[in-house]
Amino acid sequence: MKKIQMVDLATQYQKIKKEIDEAVISVMESTQFIGGERIKSFKEHLENYLQVKHVIPCANGTDALQIAFMALELEPGDEVIVPAFTYVATAEVIALLRLKPVMVDVQMDDFNMSTHQIKNAITSKTKAIVPVHLFGQVADMETIMDIAVQHQLYVVEDNAQAIGADYFYMDGRKQKAGTIGHIGCTSFFPSKNLGCYGDGGAIFTQDDEISQKITMIANHGQSKQYYHDVVGVNSRLDAMQAAILDIKLRHLDEYATARRQAADYYDQNLSAHPNIVIPYRNKHSTHVFHQYTLRITNGKRDALKEYLTLKGIPCGIYYPLPLYEQKAFIPFLDKSVNNLPVTEQLCKEVISLPMHTELNPELQNYIVQEILHFMS
């Protein structure tokens, strides 16, 4: 049996090696490493795939979030509602821009932010909501957008883990994750469902004016070369990564299918155990399984992680600490933010198993049997 990887990029690369190598060599031969046709091609293909008017590539997913908030021109002290159970970047950029992250609890089933909690967190200073489509499943965007319209708030989707997922409205309409709010942001970090071979990110919007602002900010605030209308940053996706992403975008739906099949195998073999809670699949979203995340309810999550590591099975705990307990955010938070029960429970129970496009029944059977042996 081959070595188990949390994400097996090497085997995935071998399957598309010819396409990737030709694309990379063509960039080398062109010597057009920044900007140019490769960026334009990927941008257009991603816009068509997502059915969104504007895709603005940038250097990474954290930059995407920061640039998005810069484009909204919020004032220092304005409040932005974020889930407490998420990766640090979501709140980090808010703090960097001297805005105030307001952390709310998430739902126990799909781990996405609670719309009830959002309503309770809105004040006169609230200016935006950041739903994070955690682990590959879309938050309740229809309700979130209704709340945003009612209170005149911006919605910035953190779509770093759910690119390619579909959201279904109550009337049957379908829309891609990341294209529903005012702005969507994603990361192309190598382990993402659509990942490059370095760093990369992108920003999505249907709004022409916001797109223009984002494009300027990402390029030193320039409206045209050497004319700087706003203070901006230098954040761009390089042509080599764009060429790689353009190839991998063709396979994105195929990759999602492979991840769902792997998730189905885990579900079928782990769902019967009384102390294992398999991932919930909500009705308003497809799940693209960036992570396959279990809850271990008997207090043995950490011991299970140690056991699996000894058995050569990688696993991850996303996330071991609520954002409001991270030292970096203590100065930004009200003292009352110290007890979000679902977030605190999840931080003690969640564990993510290997999940990627190259899993097979032999690997998964070994993983499942070791988990069940430990839990017996």
N, C-alpha and C positions, 0 to 999 in steps of 0.2 A: 504493500500500500504506500502511495506517495505521501510525502510530508503534507500535513494539513495546514493551509494558510487561512488567516482571517479574511484576506482578499487575495485571490490568485491572479495577479496582473500578468505574470510571466506566461502562463498557459493561454490566457486570453490573447495576449500579444501574438503568440505563435500562430493562432488561427487567422489573424488579419495581417500577418507580417509583411506579405507582399504589398498589400495596399498601403500600409503605414510606411514601409521603407521607400516606396516610390514617391509618396507625398513628401517625406522629409528630404529626400535627395533633390526633388524638384525645387524646394525652397533653397537648399544650399546652392544649387546651380543658378538660381535667379539672383541670389545675394540680396533679395528684398526681405530683410528680416523683420522690419518694423512696418506695419501698415501694408498696403498693397492688396493685390487680388485675393490672396488667401484669406485675409481678414474679411474682405467684402463677401467672398463666397460663403464662408461659415456663417456670417451674420445673416445673409439672405436665406440660407437653408434653415437656420434655427428659427427665423421669423416665420417661415412657411410651416415648419413643423409645429410650432406653438400657436400659430394663427394669431400672432401679435404684431402690431404695426412697427414697433421699434425694439431692436436688440442692440445694446451698446456694450461691446466686450470691454473687459478691464483686467487688471492684474491678478485679482483674487477675490474670493467671496467676501472677505472683510471689507476690502475697498468698495465693493459693490454696495454694501450696506451704508458705509460712511458717505459715499457720493450721493446715494439716494436721499439721505437726510440733509445733506448740504443743499441739494436741489429744492427741498421743501422750504428752505429759508426760515426755519424755526428759530425762536429766540432762546437765549440761555435761561434755564429754569423751566421751560416748557416741559410738560410731562408726556412720556411715551409709555404705553402699556405693553409689557412683554411677559411671556411665561417665565416662571421661576425655574422650570425644568427644561433646560436647553443648554446648548454650547455657549461659552462665554462671549463669543463675538457678537451675538445678537444684542446684548446689553452694553458691551464694551464700546462700540462706536457711539452709542447714545451718550455715555459718560464723557468720551473724548470731546464731543461737541458741546459739552457743558449743558446738556439737556438732562432731565431727571428720569431714570428708568423706574417705572412703577411695576413691581412684579406681582403677578397673580397666579393662582393655582391652576392646575391642569385637571383633565378628566382621568379617572382611573382606567377607563377602558382603552381609549386610543392614544392617551398621553398628550393630546393637544389641548390648547388653552381653553378654559371653561368660559363660555359666553356669558353665563350668569356672573362669574367673577369680573369679567370685563365691565359689565354694566355697573357693578358696585364700585369699581375703581375710578370711574369717570368723575373729574372735577372741572372747575372752570379753567384750569390750567392744562387740561388734557388736549393734546393736538394730534396724536397719532396712535395707532394700534399696530403691533408687529406679530401677526400669527406666524408660528413656525410649524411647517408641515413635517412633524417629527417622524424620523425613521422611515419615511416614504409614503405617508398617508396624509391626505389634505384635511386641514382643520375645517370647521363648519363655516365656510366662507359666506354663504348666503345670509346667515344670521349676523355674522361680523360686519358685512357690508351694510346691512339694514341698520345696525347700531351706528356705524360710521356716518351714514347719511343723516340719521336722526340728530346726531350731535355734531355734524360738520367736522368730521375727523378724517385725516389721511389714513390709508391702510398700506403698509409696506410688507409684502410677503417675503419671509425668509424661506426660500425654496431650495436651499442647498442640499436637502436630502430627498426631494420628491420630484425632480425633473422627469417629465414624461407621464406623471400621474394625471388621471382625469377626474374632474369634479363634476358631479351631477346635481343640477338644480331640481327643486321640487316639481317644476313643470316639464322635466325631461331634457332640458338643454344640457349640453356638455361643454366644458371649457378646461383647458390645460392649467394645471397648478402653476402659480407664478404670474398669471396673466389676468387675474380677477381684480386685485387691488389696484390702487393708483400706480404702484411700482412693485415689481418683483425682482428679487436678487437671487443669484445662484453662485455656487462654487464649482470649479472644475478640478479641484484637488484630485490627485490620481486615484484615490479609493472611492470617489463618488460614482454614482451610476453612469454618468457621462463625465469621465475624467480624462485629463490630458496627462502628459508625461513631465509635468512640472507644476507650476502654479498658473491659475487662470480663473476668471470669473466673468459674469455678465449681469446686466441690468435690463429689465423688460418694462415697457410701458405702452399703453394704447394712446397716451396723451402727447400730442405734437409739441406743446410748449414745454412740458416736463422733459421730453426727450432732448430738446434743444439745450436746455440747461444742463442736463446730465452730460451730454456730449462735450459741452464747453468745460465743465468742471473737471472731467477726466483728462482733459488735454490742456492743463495749465490755465483754464479759464478763457481760452482763445475762441473768438468768433471767426477769425481768420488768422493766418500765420502772423505772429508778432503783434496782434491786437488783442489785448486781454481785457475782457469786459467784467469778469469777476475773478476773485481769488480762487484758484483751483488747485488741483493736484496732478501728479504725473502717474497715471495708472492705465496701462495698456496691455492687451493680450498680444504676445509676439506671434509672428507669422508661422513659426514652426509648430507652436501649440495649436493654432487655428487649423493648420493642415491636418494634424492628428485628430482634433475634435471633429472636423468635417467628415473624416472616415468613420469615426466611432458613432457619430450621430445616425448614420445609415443603419447601424445595428442596435440602436437604443431600445426599440420595441422588442426585438429578439432577446436582448439582455433582460428586459423586464419579465418576459415570459419564463426565461430560465430561472430567475430569482423566485417567481411565484411557484414554479414547480418544486424548487428546493424547499420553499416555505410549506407547501402542501405536504411534503414528506415529513418534515419536522412535526407539523400539526397532527398528522395521522398517528405518529408514533409516540408523541409526548402528551397528547391532550387528556388521556385517561388518568394520569397521575394526580392525586388529590392536592399535592403541594406545588404543582407546576401550572401556571396560567399562561397559555399560549397567546400570541398576539391577536387582538381583536381586529376584525375587519369591518369598518363602518359602511353603511349603505350609500353614503353620499360621495364615496371616493374609491377609485382603484388603489391598490397598495403596490408600490414598486419595490418594497423591501430593501431599502438602503441598509437597514439593520433588521435582523430577526431577534427580537427582544422578548425574553421570558420574564415572568415574575416568579420568584421562589419564595413561597409564603410560610415556610417553617423555620425561618431564621438561619438557614444554612447556606445562604447565597455566597458569602465569602469563602466558606469552606469548600463549596462546590467549585468555585473559581480556582482555588489552590489545587484541588484534586484534578481538574481537567488540565491544568498547566503541567502537572506531573505526568499526565498521560499523553502529552504532546498535542493537546487540543487548545488552540488559542481562543480566547474569549475576551470580552470587554465589558466594563461597567460604565455605561453612559446614562446617568452621570452620578458620581458618588456624593455630591454635595449640592444643595440648593444654591442658586446664584446669590441669594441674599445672605448666605453664610460665607461667601468668598470675601476675604479681607479687602479686596480691591473695591468692593461696592458698599462697604459699610458707611463711608462718608456721604453717600448719595441717597441713603434710604431712611425712611421714618423708623423710629424705634418700634413702632407697632408691627412692622413687617418682620415677624419672627416665628410665625406658625401657620404654614400652609400645609395642612395635614396630608393631602394626596402627594404633593411633591416630596415631603419628608418620607413618606412610606415607600414611594417608588425608588428613592435614592438608596434605600436599604434592601430592596427586593430585586431590582432589574439586573439582568445579565444578558449580553448579546452573544449569540453563537456565530461561527463562521457563516458568512452569507456572501456568495458571489456567483458568477455565471458558470464557473467550472466545477461546481460541486457535483458529485455522482453518488449513486446509492451505496457504493462501498464505503466512501468517506463518511457519508451521513449515517449509515448504519453503525459504524464504529462510534461516532459522536453520541448518537442516541443511546446505544447500549451502555456506554460509560456513564452517561447522565443517570439512566435508570438504575444502574448498579449502585451508584453513590446514593441515590435517593431512596433506595429500598430499605 
